[in-house]
Amino acid sequence: MSEETPDFNAMTRDIAEVPAVEVIVTVAVNLMSAAAVKLGLTEEGDKYKDLDEARKLIHALAGLLDGSATEISSFHAAPLRDGLKSLQLAFREASVVPDEPGQGPGEKYTGPVYG
């Protein structure tokens, strides 16, 4: 196998050793990070700001957290929920025309988020 071709068998073995909770948390953190970038919350500020993309990422994060709530402990879930709420509030603040309460990204899963 060349150095340029990924070793899918090794990758499969590696992922098989990772607990499901760790995979869920890693995906959630990646969604949070991407949403923060799209909200313009990074050092680059507005360079990558795209509220339509941020909405999708926040909604996906909320769905993941809602769907996995009974599968991950509150030790893992609580900080992720806090991060989600912060992103939802940042989205509301960044929107020129804020969504009605309960209509913002992910609020279908979390309920209305108020500042």
PyRosetta script that sets phi, psi and omega in degrees:
from pyrosetta import init, pose_from_sequence

init()
pose = pose_from_sequence("MSEETPDFNAMTRDIAEVPAVEVIVTVAVNLMSAAAVKLGLTEEGDKYKDLDEARKLIHALAGLLDGSATEISSFHAAPLRDGLKSLQLAFREASVVPDEPGQGPGEKYTGPVYG")
pose.set_psi(1, 132.5)
pose.set_omega(1, -178.5)
pose.set_phi(2, -77.2)
pose.set_psi(2, 164.5)
pose.set_omega(2, 179.2)
pose.set_phi(3, -66.5)
pose.set_psi(3, -23.3)
pose.set_omega(3, -177.6)
pose.set_phi(4, -82.5)
pose.set_psi(4, -20.8)
pose.set_omega(4, -178.4)
pose.set_phi(5, -91.3)
pose.set_psi(5, 123.9)
pose.set_omega(5, 179.7)
pose.set_phi(6, -65.0)
pose.set_psi(6, 145.3)
pose.set_omega(6, 177.2)
pose.set_phi(7, -90.2)
pose.set_psi(7, 89.0)
pose.set_omega(7, -175.4)
pose.set_phi(8, -64.6)
pose.set_psi(8, -31.6)
pose.set_omega(8, 178.0)
pose.set_phi(9, -64.5)
pose.set_psi(9, -42.3)
pose.set_omega(9, 178.6)
pose.set_phi(10, -67.1)
pose.set_psi(10, -39.6)
pose.set_omega(10, 179.2)
pose.set_phi(11, -63.7)
pose.set_psi(11, -40.1)
pose.set_omega(11, 179.0)
pose.set_phi(12, -64.6)
pose.set_psi(12, -42.7)
pose.set_omega(12, 177.7)
pose.set_phi(13, -62.6)
pose.set_psi(13, -41.9)
pose.set_omega(13, -179.0)
pose.set_phi(14, -62.7)
pose.set_psi(14, -47.3)
pose.set_omega(14, -177.7)
pose.set_phi(15, -68.4)
pose.set_psi(15, -29.0)
pose.set_omega(15, 179.0)
pose.set_phi(16, -64.9)
pose.set_psi(16, -23.8)
pose.set_omega(16, -178.1)
pose.set_phi(17, -88.5)
pose.set_psi(17, -6.0)
pose.set_omega(17, -176.5)
pose.set_phi(18, -91.9)
pose.set_psi(18, 127.7)
pose.set_omega(18, 177.9)
pose.set_phi(19, -63.3)
pose.set_psi(19, 148.6)
pose.set_omega(19, -177.9)
pose.set_phi(20, -56.9)
pose.set_psi(20, -39.7)
pose.set_omega(20, -179.5)
pose.set_phi(21, -59.0)
pose.set_psi(21, -41.3)
pose.set_omega(21, -179.8)
pose.set_phi(22, -65.8)
pose.set_psi(22, -38.7)
pose.set_omega(22, 177.3)
pose.set_phi(23, -64.1)
pose.set_psi(23, -45.9)
pose.set_omega(23, -179.6)
pose.set_phi(24, -61.4)
pose.set_psi(24, -46.6)
pose.set_omega(24, -179.3)
pose.set_phi(25, -63.7)
pose.set_psi(25, -41.3)
pose.set_omega(25, 179.3)
pose.set_phi(26, -62.6)
pose.set_psi(26, -44.1)
pose.set_omega(26, 178.0)
pose.set_phi(27, -63.2)
pose.set_psi(27, -42.8)
pose.set_omega(27, 179.5)
pose.set_phi(28, -61.3)
pose.set_psi(28, -44.4)
pose.set_omega(28, 179.8)
pose.set_phi(29, -64.2)
pose.set_psi(29, -38.9)
pose.set_omega(29, 177.2)
pose.set_phi(30, -63.9)
pose.set_psi(30, -41.8)
pose.set_omega(30, 177.4)
pose.set_phi(31, -63.8)
pose.set_psi(31, -41.4)
pose.set_omega(31, 179.3)
pose.set_phi(32, -63.0)
pose.set_psi(32, -45.0)
pose.set_omega(32, -179.2)
pose.set_phi(33, -63.3)
pose.set_psi(33, -44.4)
pose.set_omega(33, 179.6)
pose.set_phi(34, -64.0)
pose.set_psi(34, -40.8)
pose.set_omega(34, 179.1)
pose.set_phi(35, -64.3)
pose.set_psi(35, -40.3)
pose.set_omega(35, 178.7)
pose.set_phi(36, -61.3)
pose.set_psi(36, -40.9)
pose.set_omega(36, 177.4)
pose.set_phi(37, -62.8)
pose.set_psi(37, -46.5)
pose.set_omega(37, -177.7)
pose.set_phi(38, -69.7)
pose.set_psi(38, -19.7)
pose.set_omega(38, 175.6)
pose.set_phi(39, -86.7)
pose.set_psi(39, -5.4)
pose.set_omega(39, -179.2)
pose.set_phi(40, 79.1)
pose.set_psi(40, 26.2)
pose.set_omega(40, -175.5)
pose.set_phi(41, -93.6)
pose.set_psi(41, 9.1)
pose.set_omega(41, -179.2)
pose.set_phi(42, -100.5)
pose.set_psi(42, 178.6)
pose.set_omega(42, 179.9)
pose.set_phi(43, -58.0)
pose.set_psi(43, -31.7)
pose.set_omega(43, 179.9)
pose.set_phi(44, -73.6)
pose.set_psi(44, -10.8)
pose.set_omega(44, 177.6)
pose.set_phi(45, 60.5)
pose.set_psi(45, -124.4)
pose.set_omega(45, -173.8)
pose.set_phi(46, -77.0)
pose.set_psi(46, -3.0)
pose.set_omega(46, -176.4)
pose.set_phi(47, -54.4)
pose.set_psi(47, -40.9)
pose.set_omega(47, -177.7)
pose.set_phi(48, -111.9)
pose.set_psi(48, 12.1)
pose.set_omega(48, -176.3)
pose.set_phi(49, -64.0)
pose.set_psi(49, 129.4)
pose.set_omega(49, 179.9)
pose.set_phi(50, -156.8)
pose.set_psi(50, 96.5)
pose.set_omega(50, -173.8)
pose.set_phi(51, -66.2)
pose.set_psi(51, -29.6)
pose.set_omega(51, 177.3)
pose.set_phi(52, -64.4)
pose.set_psi(52, -43.7)
pose.set_omega(52, 177.5)
pose.set_phi(53, -67.6)
pose.set_psi(53, -40.6)
pose.set_omega(53, 178.5)
pose.set_phi(54, -59.9)
pose.set_psi(54, -42.0)
pose.set_omega(54, 179.2)
pose.set_phi(55, -57.4)
pose.set_psi(55, -45.7)
pose.set_omega(55, -178.7)
pose.set_phi(56, -62.9)
pose.set_psi(56, -43.9)
pose.set_omega(56, -178.5)
pose.set_phi(57, -66.7)
pose.set_psi(57, -42.1)
pose.set_omega(57, 179.3)
pose.set_phi(58, -66.1)
pose.set_psi(58, -40.5)
pose.set_omega(58, 178.7)
pose.set_phi(59, -63.3)
pose.set_psi(59, -43.5)
pose.set_omega(59, 178.8)
pose.set_phi(60, -63.5)
pose.set_psi(60, -40.9)
pose.set_omega(60, 178.2)
pose.set_phi(61, -61.9)
pose.set_psi(61, -45.9)
pose.set_omega(61, 179.5)
pose.set_phi(62, -61.0)
pose.set_psi(62, -42.1)
pose.set_omega(62, 178.5)
pose.set_phi(63, -64.3)
pose.set_psi(63, -41.4)
pose.set_omega(63, 178.1)
pose.set_phi(64, -62.4)
pose.set_psi(64, -46.7)
pose.set_omega(64, -179.3)
pose.set_phi(65, -66.1)
pose.set_psi(65, -38.8)
pose.set_omega(65, 177.9)
pose.set_phi(66, -65.0)
pose.set_psi(66, -45.0)
pose.set_omega(66, -177.7)
pose.set_phi(67, -70.1)
pose.set_psi(67, -25.5)
pose.set_omega(67, -176.9)
pose.set_phi(68, -106.2)
pose.set_psi(68, 5.9)
pose.set_omega(68, -175.4)
pose.set_phi(69, -54.1)
pose.set_psi(69, -39.9)
pose.set_omega(69, -178.9)
pose.set_phi(70, -84.4)
pose.set_psi(70, -7.4)
pose.set_omega(70, -176.7)
pose.set_phi(71, -98.3)
pose.set_psi(71, -21.6)
pose.set_omega(71, 179.2)
pose.set_phi(72, -116.0)
pose.set_psi(72, 149.3)
pose.set_omega(72, -176.9)
pose.set_phi(73, -71.3)
pose.set_psi(73, 161.7)
pose.set_omega(73, 177.8)
pose.set_phi(74, -64.6)
pose.set_psi(74, -24.5)
pose.set_omega(74, 175.3)
pose.set_phi(75, -57.2)
pose.set_psi(75, -40.2)
pose.set_omega(75, 178.8)
pose.set_phi(76, -87.0)
pose.set_psi(76, -39.0)
pose.set_omega(76, -172.7)
pose.set_phi(77, -71.8)
pose.set_psi(77, -39.1)
pose.set_omega(77, -174.4)
pose.set_phi(78, -58.4)
pose.set_psi(78, -50.0)
pose.set_omega(78, 179.4)
pose.set_phi(79, -67.0)
pose.set_psi(79, -30.5)
pose.set_omega(79, 178.0)
pose.set_phi(80, -68.7)
pose.set_psi(80, -40.7)
pose.set_omega(80, 176.7)
pose.set_phi(81, -64.4)
pose.set_psi(81, -39.5)
pose.set_omega(81, 176.9)
pose.set_phi(82, -62.3)
pose.set_psi(82, -43.4)
pose.set_omega(82, 178.4)
pose.set_phi(83, -63.4)
pose.set_psi(83, -40.8)
pose.set_omega(83, 177.8)
pose.set_phi(84, -60.9)
pose.set_psi(84, -46.9)
pose.set_omega(84, -179.6)
pose.set_phi(85, -61.5)
pose.set_psi(85, -40.1)
pose.set_omega(85, 177.3)
pose.set_phi(86, -61.4)
pose.set_psi(86, -41.7)
pose.set_omega(86, 177.9)
pose.set_phi(87, -65.8)
pose.set_psi(87, -41.1)
pose.set_omega(87, 178.8)
pose.set_phi(88, -62.4)
pose.set_psi(88, -42.1)
pose.set_omega(88, 178.1)
pose.set_phi(89, -66.3)
pose.set_psi(89, -41.1)
pose.set_omega(89, 178.1)
pose.set_phi(90, -63.2)
pose.set_psi(90, -37.8)
pose.set_omega(90, 177.8)
pose.set_phi(91, -63.1)
pose.set_psi(91, -46.0)
pose.set_omega(91, -179.6)
pose.set_phi(92, -59.6)
pose.set_psi(92, -43.4)
pose.set_omega(92, 179.9)
pose.set_phi(93, -67.6)
pose.set_psi(93, -34.0)
pose.set_omega(93, -177.6)
pose.set_phi(94, -79.3)
pose.set_psi(94, -18.5)
pose.set_omega(94, -176.7)
pose.set_phi(95, -75.9)
pose.set_psi(95, 132.2)
pose.set_omega(95, 176.7)
pose.set_phi(96, -66.2)
pose.set_psi(96, -43.1)
pose.set_omega(96, 175.9)
pose.set_phi(97, -119.0)
pose.set_psi(97, 96.3)
pose.set_omega(97, -176.8)
pose.set_phi(98, -61.0)
pose.set_psi(98, 147.8)
pose.set_omega(98, 175.7)
pose.set_phi(99, -66.7)
pose.set_psi(99, 154.4)
pose.set_omega(99, 172.1)
pose.set_phi(100, -63.0)
pose.set_psi(100, 148.3)
pose.set_omega(100, 176.2)
pose.set_phi(101, -52.0)
pose.set_psi(101, 131.7)
pose.set_omega(101, -178.6)
pose.set_phi(102, 90.8)
pose.set_psi(102, -7.8)
pose.set_omega(102, -177.6)
pose.set_phi(103, -109.3)
pose.set_psi(103, -2.6)
pose.set_omega(103, -179.8)
pose.set_phi(104, -72.0)
pose.set_psi(104, 172.9)
pose.set_omega(104, -178.4)
pose.set_phi(105, -61.4)
pose.set_psi(105, 127.6)
pose.set_omega(105, 177.8)
pose.set_phi(106, 79.5)
pose.set_psi(106, -7.8)
pose.set_omega(106, -176.7)
pose.set_phi(107, -68.8)
pose.set_psi(107, -16.5)
pose.set_omega(107, 173.3)
pose.set_phi(108, -60.3)
pose.set_psi(108, -31.3)
pose.set_omega(108, -178.3)
pose.set_phi(109, -97.2)
pose.set_psi(109, -32.8)
pose.set_omega(109, -172.9)
pose.set_phi(110, -100.4)
pose.set_psi(110, -15.3)
pose.set_omega(110, -170.3)
pose.set_phi(111, 86.1)
pose.set_psi(111, 173.0)
pose.set_omega(111, -176.9)
pose.set_phi(112, -60.4)
pose.set_psi(112, 142.7)
pose.set_omega(112, 177.6)
pose.set_phi(113, -114.8)
pose.set_psi(113, 126.1)
pose.set_omega(113, -178.9)
pose.set_phi(114, -116.0)
pose.set_psi(114, 145.7)
pose.set_omega(114, 178.9)
pose.set_phi(115, -81.5)
pose.dump_pdb("model.pdb")
